[in-house]
Amino acid sequence: MVFIKRAAFAALFIYIKLVISLMNRFTIITSLTAILFFFSCGDSSSSTVVVTIDGNKLRSNEFFSSISQTEYYKLKTPIRREKILEFATIRLAAQEAKRENINLDQEALYSLATKKNQLFINLLIKEVINPELLADSVAYKIHELLKIERFVREIVIFHKFSLGHVAERTPVEAQKLANIALKRLRLKNINFDEAVSIYTTMPSLKLRNGEVGYLPYGEYPKNYNDAIWSAQEDTIIGPIKTKYGYHIVEVGAIKEITTTNTVETVEKAISNGKYGVFSEKMDQFVKDLRGSYNCNLDTLAVIGLWQQIEAGSDYKEMIFNDLSDIAYDHPIATCDGEELSLNWFVDQSNRHGQINVAVVHAPIALIKNLMDIMNRFLTVRWVSDNDNINKKHLHEKVRAIETILLKEAYVQKELEITPQLSESVLFNRLLLNHEIVVNEKFIDNN
């Protein structure tokens, strides 16, 4: 028996090497998913039998891929039985769909891909990002920073993709202009009031001579906060890049304040996404991913795309999925030497359903969604490729989602054939036509 297992694993290992050697870079995920699914189902013998259908045992590892184990054990016995029978019914309906060659339509396939991809991303957050959130005494540092406020004045150089205020220049041009302004300030060719007058286009900021006032830590993006709070009094720093543009900041006095925050409340706030710690960790992770996979957006091509979008009369009503109607032939990104078209991004947006309905009524919204798609695609790819991520139950959950979608396709087809049927009658017929044996010990187990 040991020899057979070793031989099977050796054969599987050779098969994996062969598959990988033949795969295109961008098809590796699909094949690895299938291989990993083989592993996830291979250890079912150690799971408890939940229900038997026509002699086929369905086990707890499959059952708990469709329902939270914690929530299940909170249920009373009759409700537990209902959940198990519902699980059996879904499996039977999916089985019938396959028997009748009912395939998932494109919408359902995108739904499956979206849910699978989100599971991969959630796994990354759970196993990689979250453990780092409170590392290196981050909460203690932020707790100390919350005890003071910093007085600041600033100049913001806007560009085509700025949030809130847009200027007709590229981000590269904005950065160059910010560097010119900073150099003039440091050479004392101009003072800060003059620089505000020359370089600031926001009327309200210009009227206040760039004065923002005393800032509490956490009000602005984290990289902005950190730069300000680490600066000496009466210094000029920058350019600080944020989603609003490029900032040149005059850092003034420090004011101590009283705070009710404790380290524990700060830790809780960080875990809930406050102070930008999560965003910073996630942004750095995907930035490193884009570097390792050599993936870049072509800003000039995106500007060209935006100009074509803006030419349409109803562009302010557009969502990302509507971009499929735009004929734009220029590649807007590259990844591992391959050019990525607008159609590639639209297809990926449907595989990450959080994005396909996102608005694209402004340049910043367009580039944010394009970057989000690339980041999500690479994150899923990285999790799929990474053997150090615990994917033990991931593929069982994907299979459970596919089973539910097949069940829905089966019900839709049957009700189209026989409209007078109800879903409950259809399910009762399924259960009556098969031998269903629920494991009573599993129901009673706490």
N, C-alpha and C positions, 0 to 999 in steps of 0.2 A: 504493500500500500504506500509506504514512504517513497519507494522507488517510482511508483506511478505518479505521485504528486510532484516529485522532483522533475520527472520527465515532462509533465504537463506545464510546469512553470518555465522550464527550459525552452520548451516549444513556444510558449507565449512570449518569452523574452526575445527569441529569434524573430517572431512575427512582428513584435513592436519595432525592432530595429529595421526590419524590412519595410514596414509601413512608413516609418519616419523618413527613411532614405528616399522613398518615392513621392513623399508629400510635398506639395507647394507650400510656401511659408504661410499663406493665409487660409489653407484648408486643414492645418494641423489640429486646430481646436476640435473640429467635428470628429476626427478619427480618435483623438485622445479621449474625448468624451465617451465614445463607444468602448474603448479599452478599459477605461477606469470604471465604467458601468459593469463590465465583466467582473472586476474585482469586488465592487460593492455588493454584488449579489452572490458572490461565491461563498460567503460565510454564513449563509442563512440557517444552516443546521444548528447553530448555537442559539437561535432565537426561539421564543416560545410560540407555539401554534395558537393562532387567534381563531381561525375559522377554517373549515374544510369544505371545498366546493367540488362535488363529484369526485371525491377522493384526493383532490389536490390541496395540499396544505398551504395556507397563507399565514405568514409568520409576523411577529411583532415588528421586525425591522421594516417590513412593507407597510404595515398598519400605521406605525408612528411616523411614516413619511408623509401621511395625509392628515394627521391630527397631532396636536401637541400632546406629548406624553403627560406633562404636568396637568394640562387642562382635562385630559381624559380621566385621570385618577381623582379629579375633583367631582366627577359626575356620580350620580346615584346609579344603582345597579340597572334599573329599567332603561335609563338613558344610555348607559354603556352598551347594552344589548342593541339598542336602536342604531348606535354609531357603527357597531360591527356589521349589522345587517346592511346599513347604508354603504359601508366599505365593500361588502360582498356584491351588492347590486351594481355599484359602479364598475367593479371588475368584470362582472358578467356582461354589462352593456358594452364595455370596451371590447370584450371578447367577441360579441356579436357584430360589432362594427368591423372588426378585422375579418370575421368570417364572411361578411357580406361585401367586403372590399370597399368599405366606406372610408375615404381618406379625409384628412383634415384639409380645409380650404386655406387659402393664403392668409386670411385674417387670423385663423386659429394657429397657423404655423408661426406667424409673427407674435401672437400672444404667448405661445410656448417659448419662443426664443427670448422674449422680454422677461418672462418669469425666471427662466434658466439663468440668463445673464445677471439679473438682480440677485439671485442666490449666490452666484460667484462673487459679486461685488460685496454683498453682505458678509460673506465668509472672509474676504480680505480685511474688511473693517474690523471684524471680530478678532481675527487672529494676528493681524499685523499692526493696524492703526491704533485701535483702542488700548492695547497694552503699553503703547508709547505715550499716551496722552499725559500721564502723571509721572513719567520718568524724569530723573534728574531734578527732582523737587520743583517742578514747574509751578505747582500750586503755591508753594512757599514764596517763590519769586514774585508771582502775580499778587499775592497777598500783601507783600511789602510795597509794590508799586501802586496799589490801590490807596495807600496812605497819603499820597501826594498828587497834586495837580500841576500841570506845566502850562505856562503862558506862551502862546505861539502867535506869530504872524506868518502868513504864507503867500506864495505865488503858485498858481496852478496852471501848467501849460496843457491845454486840451488838445485832442486830436480826433481823427475820424471815428475812433472806437471808444471814446470817452463815455462814461456813464453820466447822464444828466446834462452836460454841456458839450457840444460837438464843435470842433474846428476843422476847416478844410486842409488838414495836413495828415500825413501818415504818422503812426507811432514813432517811427525812426526819426522823422523830421522834428517831432515834438521833443524827443529826447535830446537831439542836437541843440535845439533852441534853449532847452532848460540848462544844458551844460554851458552854453554861451552866457546866459544870464548869471549863472553861478560864478563863472570865471570873472565876469565884470565886477560882481559884488566883492569877491575875494581880493581883486586887484584894487578895490576902492575907486574904480572908475565912476561908479554910481552908488548911491546909498539905497537902502531898502525901500524907502518911500518912492524914489524915482523908478526903481525896478518894478514895483507894483504898478505904477502908472504906465510903464512901457509894455510890460509882458502880461498883465492880468486883463482878461477880457470879461470876467464876471462883474457886472456893475456893482452888485452889493458888496463884493470883496474890495473893489477899487475904492468905493466910498468910505470904507473903514480902514483904508491904508493897509489892507491885507490882514487886519486883526481878526483872529478867531477867538481869542480870549483864553481863559483857563480851561484846560481840557482834563477830564478825568480819564484814567486809563481804561481802555476798552471801547471808547466811543468810535474810534477810527479803525481801519484795517490793522492787523497785528504788526505787520512789518513797519507801518507808519508809527504806531505806538512805541514799538521797541526802539526805533531810531530816535524818537523824541526823548524818551525816558533815559536813554543812555548818553545823551548829549550834555555838554557843559552849558552853564548859563551864558547868555549873550553870545551864542555862536550861530553860524548859518550853516545848515546842512542840506544835503540833497545831491542830485535829484532822487526823490523817493517815488518809486513807481507804484501806483495803485490803479484800481479800475476807473478812477476819476481822471487820471492823467499823470503828469510828472510834477511833483511838489518840491519847491525850494522853501525851506522853513527857517525862520529866525526863532530860535528857542530862547525864551526869557526866564523869568523868575520861577522859583519853586514855591508852592504853597502847601503846607501840611494841612490835612483835613482829618476829621474824625470819621471812622467807619465802623459799621456793625459787622462787617465781613469777618469770618474766621477761616482758617485754612480748610476746614471741612466744607464750609459753604462754597468756597472757591473751587474745591475739587468737584463738588456736585455740579456747579455751574459749568466747569470745563467739560464734564461728562455730557452735559446737555447742549454743548456746542458754543458756549459763550466764550468771549475773549479771543476767539479766532484760533485756538490751539488745534482743534480738530481740522479746520480748513487749512491751516499751515502745514500740518503733517500730511494731509491728503494731497495738497498742491505740490509739495516737495516730492512725494512718492510718484505722482503721475509725471512730474517734470523729469525725474530720473528715468522713468519708463520711456518717455518720448526720446530721451537721449540714447538709451540703450538699444531701442529699436530704430533709431535714426528717423524719427517721424516729425515732420514740420508742416505747419500751415503756411501757405504762400499769401502773405498779407496783401500784396498788390493784386493777386488774382481774386481775393475775397472782396477787395474794394471794387474791382471790375464787376463782380457778381452783384454787389450791392447796387451799383449804378444801374444795372439791368433790372433789378428788382424795383428800384425806385421809379423807373420809367413807367411802370404799370400804374394805372389809375387807382386800383384797389389794394396797393401794397400794404397799407396800414392794417388791413383785415387778414393778411396772410398768416398762416401757420407753417411750420417747417415742412410738413408733408406736401404743401402746395408747391414747393420748389420743384417737384417732379414735373410740373408743367412748363418749367423754364428751360429753354435750350441754351445751355452754357457749355461750350466745348473745352474750355481751358481747365487743366487739372488745378485743383485748389489746395492740394497737399501732396506730400510724398511720404512713403513709409517703407523702409528697407529697400530703397531704390525703385519702388513701384509708385506710379502716379495714381492718385485717388481723385476720382471725378465727383461732380455734384451728385450724380446718380448713386455712387457708392455711399455717400453720406446720407442720402434720403433712405436708401435701403437699410443702412445701419440704424437710422432713427426709428424705423419700424421694428427693429429688433431690440430697441431700448425705448419702449413705448412712452416713457416719461418725456421724450423729446419731440415725437412726431406731431404733437399738438401744441408745442411751444410757439409763442409769437416770434415773428422776425420783423417787427415794424420799425426797428432802429438798427444801425450798424453794430452797436454793442451787443444787442440781442442775437444778431446773426453770428458774430464771431464767438460769442459765449456758447451757443448751441453747437457750432462746428467743433470747438475745442472739447466740449463735454462729450460729444460722440467719439472723438478720437481717444479721449482719456478712458471712456468706458470700454471701448473696443480693446485697448491695450491692457486694461486691468483684467478683463475676462481672459485674454490670451495669457497673461502672466500667471494667473491662478491656475489655468489649465496646464501650463508648462511646468509649474513649480511642484516638485515632489515633497517639499517641506510643509506644504499646506495640507491640513487634515481634511480630505475630501471623502471620508468614509461613507457618509450618508447623503452626500450631495446629489448623486446620480439617482438614488432611490427617490428623492424628492422630485427630481425632474421627471422620472417615470410616472410618479403619482399625478403630476400635473397633466402629462400627456394622456393618461388614462381618463381623467376627468373630461378633457377636451374630446376624446373619442366617444365617451359616454354621451356628451351633449350632441355630437354629430349624429350618433345613432338615434337618439330621441327625436331630433329634428327630422331625420329621414322617415322614421316610422310614423310620426304624426302627420307628415305630408301625405303619406300613403293612406293612412286611416285617420282623418281629422277628428272623428268622433271619439277617438281614444283620448284618455287623459294620461299624463305622465305617471301618476300613481298606479293606474291600472296596468300600464305597460311594465312597470317595475314588479308589480305583484305577479304578473304572468311569468316574468323571468325567474323569480324566486321559486315559483311553483314547478317550473320545468326542470329544476336542478335540485340535487340533494345538498342541502346546506346544514352543516353541523357546527354550532358555535361551541367553543371550548369554555365550559362553565367555570373552570378553575381560573381562567384568565380574567373572566368578568369579576370573580370574587377577590382576585388578588389586589392587595393594596400596596 
